[in-house]
Amino acid sequence: QLVAQLETARRHREESAPSTEFKYATGNFASYKGGLLAPLPGRITEGFGWKMDPVTKLKSFSPGIEITGKAGSPVRAAIGGVVAYIGALRGYGVFAIVEHEDGYYSTYAGLDKALVEKGQLVNRGDNLGAAANGIIKFELRQGKESLDPVEWIKLDNLK
């Protein structure tokens, strides 16, 4: 829901004068596929997509991946953009959303505290915060559509 609200706001900004120097519509973002920085060194412990709970037999959809690394490790921006949201969400800890060009967003849940502020420009690799317990949930979206982050990040960056 937050990403949907941010996407509506982004479209509104495109219709009015931009508030930052950040160029939202470049047509380049798709060229980054396979080259984004992994936000946390570690291993993927939960994948993207539909899963069935072995106990309840209920299906659920995971719109992102879970990366497990060392507690307190820096969580880095996968690529540059503007911090669109910083806040605490129940069940997610401190949660950051970075808006990128062409209507793409990356989300980072499980931070112990934020080291960035809403509206701040960030570059690829900038420290957004630390992984509170060593586990972060990372999502990538194009508008409201969830994308499989594994297809977008450079997997050797997980090491």
trRosetta pair geometry for C-beta under 8 A, 3 or more apart (Angstrom, degrees):
i j d omega theta_ij theta_ji phi_ij phi_ji
1 4 5.5 -51 -149 34 35 114
1 5 6.5 35 152 -18 66 103
2 5 5.7 -56 -152 37 33 110
2 6 6.3 31 151 -18 67 107
2 85 5.9 18 175 -71 129 175
2 97 6.4 -165 129 -37 123 154
3 6 5.5 -54 -145 39 35 112
3 7 6.2 39 153 -24 67 104
3 97 6.7 -167 -87 -139 78 143
3 105 5.4 -172 -133 65 108 160
3 107 7.2 -80 -69 -56 116 128
3 141 5.3 31 -167 69 154 165
3 143 7.9 110 149 155 106 32
3 144 6.3 141 111 -113 108 55
4 7 5.7 -51 -146 33 30 113
4 8 6.6 33 153 -18 62 102
4 144 5.2 34 -92 -101 84 110
5 8 5.8 -52 -152 34 33 112
5 9 6.5 31 150 -16 65 106
6 9 5.5 -54 -148 39 35 112
6 10 6.2 40 151 -25 67 103
6 84 4.9 61 -140 159 135 142
6 85 6.6 -95 -75 -31 131 117
6 97 6.4 -137 -49 128 165 147
6 99 6.4 -152 167 -79 126 118
6 105 6.6 92 96 -93 141 146
7 10 5.5 -48 -145 32 33 114
7 11 6.6 34 155 -18 63 102
7 103 6.5 53 -132 -154 95 98
7 105 7.7 -94 -66 -28 89 131
7 143 5.0 78 -132 -149 145 65
7 144 6.1 -90 6 -51 163 76
8 11 5.9 -55 -152 35 30 110
8 12 6.5 31 150 -19 63 106
9 12 5.5 -55 -151 36 34 114
9 13 6.4 37 150 -22 67 103
10 13 5.6 -52 -150 33 33 113
10 14 6.6 38 151 -24 65 101
10 24 6.6 169 -166 -155 104 144
10 99 6.4 179 -87 -152 127 142
10 103 6.3 148 115 -109 150 73
11 14 5.6 -47 -152 28 35 114
11 15 6.9 31 151 -16 62 104
12 15 5.8 -60 -158 35 35 110
12 16 6.6 5 153 6 69 109
13 16 6.0 -72 -144 54 34 90
13 18 6.2 64 166 -112 102 60
13 19 6.8 -77 -141 0 118 97
13 24 7.2 121 101 -33 119 162
14 18 7.9 18 -101 -77 40 88
14 24 6.3 -116 -85 85 96 144
14 25 6.7 69 -124 -30 123 125
18 21 7.8 114 121 -93 127 15
18 22 7.3 -148 180 64 131 69
18 24 7.1 -170 -112 -6 126 113
20 82 6.2 148 46 -100 162 139
20 119 7.4 171 -65 -167 130 79
20 121 6.8 163 -178 -64 141 107
21 121 7.8 -17 58 -74 93 148
22 81 7.2 68 -151 -159 139 46
22 82 5.1 -89 -33 -47 171 118
22 101 7.8 -150 169 -76 93 80
22 121 6.2 -176 -67 -106 112 107
23 26 5.5 81 120 -64 114 101
23 101 6.3 12 101 -109 74 116
24 99 7.7 -19 -121 144 99 115
24 101 5.7 165 -163 -130 30 60
24 102 7.2 163 160 -39 60 28
24 103 7.6 65 173 -49 99 56
25 101 6.8 164 -81 -169 14 88
25 102 6.0 94 -126 -90 50 57
26 29 6.9 115 63 -30 103 77
26 101 4.6 -8 15 180 110 147
26 102 6.2 -82 44 -46 72 98
27 30 7.9 -39 175 20 51 103
27 102 6.4 131 -75 -90 23 125
28 31 5.3 -52 -172 26 66 119
28 32 7.4 69 140 -29 81 94
28 101 6.4 22 55 97 90 147
28 102 7.2 -165 48 -29 53 132
29 32 5.8 -48 -169 16 49 115
29 100 6.0 113 -116 128 129 119
29 101 5.1 -172 -56 83 109 92
29 102 4.2 -136 7 41 127 132
29 104 5.0 177 -180 -4 156 140
30 33 6.1 -10 -178 -24 54 111
30 102 7.4 -83 -24 113 79 166
32 35 5.2 -114 -168 63 61 103
32 36 5.8 67 152 -62 111 83
32 79 6.0 18 -168 -95 158 156
32 152 7.1 34 114 -162 89 93
33 36 8.0 -18 -120 -17 24 97
33 151 6.4 -22 -164 141 101 88
33 152 5.4 -77 -133 -114 60 67
34 151 7.1 -53 -69 167 70 54
34 152 6.7 -85 -41 -142 31 26
34 153 7.9 -13 -143 80 23 15
34 154 6.5 65 159 -86 53 68
35 152 8.0 -58 40 178 46 57
35 154 5.3 25 -135 -56 34 109
36 78 4.3 18 176 171 114 107
36 79 5.3 -76 -127 -38 93 108
36 106 7.9 167 -167 -88 146 142
36 140 7.7 155 32 -94 174 145
36 149 7.8 -88 75 -162 141 83
36 152 4.9 18 13 144 129 90
36 153 4.6 -69 78 -101 95 57
36 154 6.5 -176 61 -8 39 76
37 76 5.9 -63 127 109 132 121
37 77 7.3 63 64 99 127 49
37 78 5.0 -172 61 -144 75 47
37 79 6.8 157 18 -58 91 59
37 124 5.6 132 -7 -173 131 97
37 125 5.8 -173 -104 -70 176 72
37 153 7.0 -37 102 -142 15 92
37 154 6.9 -15 -97 33 33 104
37 157 5.4 -163 -153 -166 55 160
38 41 6.9 98 101 -85 122 42
38 67 7.0 147 -179 -121 105 157
38 78 7.4 14 -105 -113 10 90
38 153 4.9 84 -81 180 70 136
38 154 6.9 -106 -29 65 86 66
38 155 7.3 71 -61 -129 126 27
38 157 3.7 168 10 104 100 104
38 158 4.7 -169 -129 -74 175 61
39 67 6.9 158 66 38 90 153
39 75 5.2 17 162 -167 102 79
39 76 5.4 -167 -146 60 54 63
39 77 7.3 10 -114 -106 93 8
39 78 5.5 -54 -63 -62 90 86
39 106 7.7 164 -64 163 131 132
39 108 5.9 -160 -173 -108 159 115
39 128 7.7 -22 -157 22 113 128
39 136 6.4 -94 103 96 123 151
39 138 5.3 168 26 -101 135 136
40 67 4.7 149 65 110 113 133
40 69 4.6 -147 155 2 106 141
40 73 5.9 105 -150 100 93 125
40 74 7.9 -172 -110 94 72 47
40 75 5.5 -28 -71 -111 99 73
40 76 7.4 165 -66 20 46 79
40 131 5.6 65 -122 -57 140 138
40 136 5.2 141 -16 25 147 128
40 138 7.6 -159 12 -47 102 130
41 69 5.2 108 85 -129 58 137
41 70 7.5 3 81 13 98 96
41 73 6.5 -116 45 -178 89 152
41 157 7.6 -114 -94 154 71 60
41 158 6.2 118 -143 177 49 37
41 159 6.2 -21 -149 121 101 17
42 67 5.0 121 72 167 118 89
42 68 5.0 -155 166 92 136 40
42 69 2.8 -117 -56 -73 123 79
42 70 7.2 -163 -82 -7 105 58
42 73 7.6 169 -44 51 111 160
42 134 7.3 139 -100 176 148 88
42 158 6.2 -77 63 -172 40 87
43 67 7.1 167 83 -152 24 68
43 68 5.9 -20 61 59 75 87
43 69 7.7 146 12 -76 53 64
43 158 6.4 84 -96 164 40 128
44 47 6.4 61 153 -82 123 68
44 65 5.3 -41 -141 180 109 127
44 66 7.0 112 -162 74 60 54
44 67 5.8 -41 -97 -98 54 69
44 68 8.0 124 -133 16 9 77
44 150 6.9 18 -96 -90 164 110
44 158 7.1 -62 -31 -125 83 150
45 66 5.0 -60 67 100 87 105
45 67 7.1 131 12 -128 85 18
45 68 4.4 41 -20 -9 135 118
45 135 7.3 -59 44 -127 139 106
46 62 6.1 -137 150 -152 112 166
46 65 6.3 167 88 -160 68 54
46 66 3.6 46 36 24 106 115
47 51 7.9 137 66 -68 87 118
47 62 7.0 121 97 77 45 138
47 65 5.9 -17 -133 -115 34 92
47 150 7.0 -14 -142 -32 90 140
48 62 5.9 -140 -135 98 34 96
48 63 7.2 1 -143 -180 87 18
48 64 6.3 -52 -100 -166 89 10
48 65 5.5 -52 -48 -62 83 83
48 146 7.5 178 -158 149 113 115
48 148 4.2 177 76 -124 160 80
48 149 6.5 160 -58 22 131 75
48 150 6.4 -140 5 3 120 105
49 61 6.8 -67 -180 -146 28 73
49 62 6.3 -2 45 54 30 86
49 148 7.1 2 -46 -97 97 109
50 59 5.7 -2 -169 -172 104 111
50 60 7.4 161 -146 84 59 30
50 61 5.4 -33 -90 -98 65 72
50 62 7.9 -178 -78 17 16 73
51 59 7.0 157 81 -150 36 63
51 60 5.9 -23 62 62 85 77
51 61 7.8 150 17 -100 73 25
51 62 6.3 29 -1 -10 119 110
52 57 6.2 -5 -179 -152 108 45
52 58 7.1 165 -150 82 65 26
52 59 5.3 -37 -94 -92 73 69
53 56 4.4 18 92 45 133 93
53 57 6.5 -74 73 -20 79 13
53 58 5.1 12 26 51 118 76
53 59 7.8 -147 2 -78 76 22
53 60 6.9 50 -38 2 98 110
54 57 7.7 13 -165 -72 16 55
62 65 7.5 85 138 -87 122 36
62 66 7.9 -69 -168 -22 140 94
63 139 5.3 25 118 -127 93 127
63 141 7.7 10 167 -77 120 103
63 146 3.8 -114 -152 -118 95 148
64 107 6.9 -101 -78 68 151 105
64 137 5.4 96 90 172 133 84
64 138 5.4 -172 179 89 122 40
64 139 3.2 -89 -78 -80 125 76
64 140 7.2 124 -115 6 91 57
64 146 7.1 -113 -55 -155 63 115
64 149 6.0 37 -152 -14 73 126
65 137 7.5 172 87 -152 34 55
65 138 5.6 -17 62 61 82 90
65 139 7.8 159 17 -81 58 49
65 148 7.9 67 -45 -165 108 64
65 149 5.0 -113 8 53 115 122
65 150 6.3 107 -60 -47 148 89
66 135 6.1 -1 -176 -171 103 100
66 136 7.3 170 -151 87 58 38
66 137 5.4 -30 -98 -98 74 69
66 138 7.8 154 -100 17 23 74
67 135 7.2 164 83 -150 46 51
67 136 5.5 -9 56 59 94 86
67 138 6.0 21 -3 -1 114 120
67 158 7.1 -140 -141 -132 120 102
68 134 5.9 43 -164 134 68 95
68 135 5.1 -15 -103 -99 75 82
69 73 5.0 -59 117 36 125 153
69 131 6.0 107 63 40 103 166
69 134 5.3 -143 78 -166 51 82
69 135 7.8 163 27 -80 60 36
69 136 7.8 -6 20 8 104 98
70 73 4.6 100 70 -43 86 116
70 131 7.5 119 83 65 46 127
70 134 5.5 -95 154 -119 11 111
71 131 6.4 -126 -133 101 38 92
71 132 7.1 -32 -149 129 88 31
71 133 5.4 -38 -111 -162 107 29
71 134 3.8 -65 -64 -44 60 97
72 112 7.5 -6 -102 -4 58 145
72 130 5.0 -11 -155 178 43 132
72 131 6.7 -52 7 63 12 72
72 132 8.0 35 -70 -138 48 17
72 134 7.5 -17 10 -70 54 77
73 130 6.5 145 71 -154 26 80
73 131 5.1 5 56 25 81 114
73 134 6.8 68 13 -119 105 69
74 127 4.5 -67 -157 -124 122 106
74 128 7.9 123 -179 36 79 59
74 129 7.7 160 -148 96 58 23
74 130 6.0 -55 -95 -100 40 67
74 131 7.9 27 88 -8 5 83
75 108 5.5 131 155 -172 136 138
75 110 7.8 144 -77 83 151 88
75 111 5.9 -105 28 -95 147 96
75 127 7.2 96 62 -156 49 62
75 128 5.0 -57 96 58 95 101
75 129 5.5 -3 43 67 112 68
75 130 6.6 156 -4 -127 88 14
75 131 5.5 119 -57 -56 104 78
75 136 5.7 120 -112 -79 129 158
76 124 7.9 42 157 171 108 51
76 125 5.0 -20 -171 -145 129 39
76 126 6.6 138 -153 66 74 31
76 127 6.1 -45 -97 -92 68 47
76 128 6.8 152 -123 0 15 90
77 80 6.7 70 130 -91 137 34
77 81 7.1 -162 -168 31 129 89
77 98 5.8 97 -134 -71 105 171
77 106 7.4 126 -156 75 68 141
77 122 4.6 154 -55 134 161 128
77 123 6.8 140 69 90 137 31
77 124 6.0 -130 99 -124 97 29
77 125 6.4 -40 57 22 81 18
77 126 4.7 18 10 50 120 85
77 128 5.9 117 -57 -48 76 109
78 98 7.8 176 34 62 86 139
78 106 5.0 -172 30 -125 124 167
78 124 7.1 -42 129 -132 28 80
78 138 7.5 110 -54 -164 130 127
78 140 7.5 -67 69 -87 166 112
78 152 7.7 44 169 125 142 114
78 153 6.6 -87 -142 -99 120 97
79 100 5.9 40 92 -113 113 136
79 106 7.2 133 37 -19 85 143
79 124 4.9 -14 -127 -92 41 96
80 100 7.2 111 91 -122 50 90
80 121 7.3 12 -171 179 100 84
80 122 6.1 -169 -138 100 60 59
80 123 4.6 -18 -95 -129 106 42
80 124 5.3 -62 -37 -33 77 69
80 126 7.9 77 -104 0 70 116
81 84 7.9 -40 140 -26 116 97
81 98 4.3 114 75 162 127 99
81 99 5.2 -173 172 84 122 42
81 100 4.0 -82 -87 -85 129 60
81 101 7.3 -138 -105 -19 90 59
81 106 7.4 155 22 24 150 101
81 121 7.7 -154 114 -146 24 59
81 122 6.2 -5 58 57 59 90
82 98 6.9 152 72 -160 31 69
82 99 5.0 -20 62 59 88 98
82 119 6.7 -20 -176 -149 105 29
82 120 7.1 158 -155 79 62 34
82 121 5.8 -37 -98 -97 70 57
82 122 7.4 153 -105 16 20 79
83 86 6.1 8 170 -41 123 105
83 96 6.5 -57 -141 -163 100 103
83 97 7.5 111 -163 79 57 52
83 98 5.8 -43 -98 -103 50 73
83 99 7.9 109 -161 15 3 79
83 116 4.9 176 -70 135 153 124
83 117 6.5 140 79 93 148 32
83 118 5.5 -130 114 -118 103 32
83 119 6.4 -32 69 26 89 24
83 120 4.7 21 18 51 122 84
83 121 8.0 -125 0 -65 80 13
83 122 6.2 79 -46 -17 90 117
83 128 7.9 151 -102 -129 116 101
84 97 4.7 -56 67 103 101 101
84 98 6.5 141 7 -131 89 17
84 99 4.2 83 -48 -25 127 106
84 105 7.0 -59 29 -126 146 111
84 118 7.0 7 166 -143 14 84
85 95 7.2 -16 120 112 108 92
85 96 6.8 163 89 -154 68 38
85 97 4.0 32 43 35 104 110
85 118 6.5 15 -110 -107 22 106
86 94 7.2 0 -171 -176 81 98
86 95 7.5 167 -148 84 38 53
86 96 5.4 1 -103 -106 74 78
86 97 8.0 -141 -60 27 45 66
86 114 4.6 57 -162 -116 129 165
86 116 6.6 -170 -78 89 140 80
86 117 6.6 -99 16 -141 151 32
86 118 5.3 -133 16 -54 98 82
87 94 7.3 -169 112 -147 18 63
87 95 6.0 -21 71 57 64 92
88 92 7.8 164 -171 78 51 84
88 93 6.7 -71 -138 171 81 30
88 94 5.6 -46 -91 -93 70 55
88 95 6.8 122 -128 9 20 89
89 92 4.1 11 78 46 104 122
89 93 7.6 2 54 53 69 27
89 95 4.5 12 7 -10 113 145
89 109 7.0 -58 54 -127 120 114
92 95 4.8 31 122 -71 129 117
92 109 3.9 -68 -167 -159 106 124
92 110 6.6 -87 -176 -50 61 57
92 137 6.8 -81 -135 38 95 131
93 109 6.4 126 52 177 86 72
93 110 5.0 79 43 -121 134 28
93 111 6.0 179 121 52 116 47
93 112 6.9 -47 -178 -90 133 34
93 132 5.4 -140 -145 -2 159 149
94 109 7.9 174 89 -147 40 49
94 110 7.7 -36 56 89 65 12
94 111 3.9 -69 80 78 107 97
94 112 6.6 2 17 97 124 8
94 113 5.9 125 -29 -112 164 20
94 114 5.4 -151 175 -45 137 84
94 129 6.1 -116 98 170 136 174
94 132 7.5 134 23 -47 95 122
95 107 6.9 -5 -174 -172 94 99
95 108 7.1 162 -156 84 49 55
95 109 4.8 -5 -111 -106 89 79
95 111 7.2 -179 -66 23 23 102
96 107 7.0 166 88 -154 52 52
96 108 4.6 -4 57 56 98 103
96 109 8.0 -166 27 -72 60 42
96 111 6.4 46 -12 -11 107 146
96 114 6.3 135 -75 -116 113 108
96 116 6.9 70 -132 59 138 117
96 128 5.1 -141 50 179 170 133
96 129 6.9 167 -27 4 135 121
97 105 5.7 -8 -172 -173 100 117
97 106 7.4 163 -153 83 53 43
97 107 5.0 -17 -102 -102 76 82
97 108 7.8 -172 -76 21 34 70
98 105 6.8 154 79 -157 48 63
98 106 5.0 -6 56 57 100 91
98 107 7.8 -171 21 -79 67 35
98 108 7.6 36 -7 -4 102 108
98 122 6.2 -72 -127 49 130 130
98 128 7.6 -102 -50 -98 122 135
99 104 7.7 133 -165 84 51 50
99 105 5.6 -30 -105 -102 55 84
100 104 4.2 -29 67 81 112 99
100 105 6.6 -174 15 -85 84 28
100 106 6.7 56 -25 -8 119 93
101 104 6.8 14 71 31 46 102
102 142 7.7 -28 122 -139 95 96
103 142 6.1 63 109 -169 96 66
103 143 5.0 3 160 -63 123 75
104 140 7.0 -8 -172 -174 102 88
104 141 6.8 161 -155 87 55 51
104 142 5.3 -29 -98 -101 75 66
105 139 7.9 8 108 107 91 94
105 140 7.3 166 86 -154 53 44
105 141 4.7 -6 56 58 97 100
105 142 8.0 179 19 -83 72 22
106 138 7.1 -13 -173 -167 96 87
106 139 7.0 162 -157 85 49 54
106 140 5.3 -15 -104 -102 76 73
106 141 7.8 179 -81 21 31 71
107 137 7.6 -17 112 110 99 87
107 138 7.0 160 81 -153 61 40
107 139 4.2 3 48 53 108 100
107 140 7.8 -156 18 -68 74 31
107 141 7.4 36 -13 -3 107 109
108 111 6.3 55 128 -42 105 111
108 128 5.7 89 70 95 161 157
108 129 7.6 156 122 41 132 106
108 136 5.9 -19 -164 -174 78 129
108 137 7.7 145 -159 76 31 57
108 138 6.1 2 -103 -105 63 74
109 136 6.3 147 73 -164 50 70
109 137 4.1 -10 57 54 110 103
109 138 7.9 -154 25 -65 73 36
109 139 8.0 36 -4 -2 105 102
110 131 5.9 10 124 -145 107 74
110 132 5.7 -133 171 25 67 100
110 133 7.0 -89 -169 37 105 84
110 135 5.5 -113 -156 100 154 65
110 136 4.1 -159 61 -110 128 56
110 137 5.8 125 -19 7 115 75
111 114 6.2 72 121 -76 148 59
111 128 6.6 -96 -97 117 143 97
111 129 3.5 53 -159 94 127 143
111 130 6.6 108 -155 60 74 39
111 131 7.0 -68 -107 -97 48 34
111 132 6.3 97 153 -34 17 94
111 136 7.3 38 -57 -111 62 110
112 129 6.4 -173 47 164 61 111
112 130 5.1 -19 28 76 111 94
112 131 7.4 50 -19 119 92 14
112 132 3.6 135 -71 -96 82 82
113 129 5.6 -169 84 -144 45 115
113 130 7.1 22 40 32 75 90
114 117 7.4 115 132 -78 126 43
114 128 6.8 -48 -143 167 71 73
114 129 5.0 -67 -110 -70 33 126
115 127 5.4 -6 73 116 150 94
115 128 6.2 152 48 164 92 20
115 129 5.1 172 -1 -82 88 57
115 130 8.0 79 -28 -21 119 72
116 120 4.9 -145 -172 66 95 144
116 122 6.1 -22 -121 -72 151 124
116 126 7.3 77 -75 133 129 123
116 128 5.5 -49 4 -135 123 64
116 129 7.5 -99 11 -41 84 84
117 120 4.8 103 60 -30 72 120
122 126 4.2 -136 -164 56 96 146
122 128 7.1 15 -133 -83 160 88
123 126 5.1 110 54 -36 67 110
131 134 5.2 76 123 -112 123 21
131 135 6.6 143 -177 33 115 22
131 136 5.2 -96 -116 -43 105 103
132 135 8.0 -43 63 49 78 68
138 149 5.5 87 114 -113 104 174
139 146 6.5 -64 -163 -135 110 95
139 149 6.7 -135 -136 -48 24 121
140 146 7.7 100 77 -162 53 57
140 147 4.6 -55 99 67 98 107
140 148 7.8 -14 55 85 110 16
140 149 4.7 132 1 -90 113 83
140 152 5.5 -44 52 38 176 158
141 144 6.8 -42 -177 -164 126 11
141 145 6.1 149 -160 76 78 46
141 146 5.7 -43 -100 -99 86 44
141 147 6.2 171 -103 6 27 89
142 145 5.1 -16 64 64 82 105
142 147 5.9 69 -9 -41 93 123
147 151 7.0 -103 165 58 96 116
147 152 6.5 63 128 -33 125 132
148 151 4.7 73 88 1 101 108
148 152 7.4 160 96 -6 58 92
149 152 5.4 -72 -153 45 45 108
149 153 5.7 25 162 -14 86 110
150 153 6.7 -54 -125 38 27 96
150 155 7.3 31 -159 -85 76 105
153 157 6.3 -110 171 53 100 124
153 158 7.6 85 131 -53 131 92
154 157 4.7 82 83 -13 92 112
155 158 5.8 -26 -174 -1 55 115
156 159 6.0 -29 -174 11 59 114
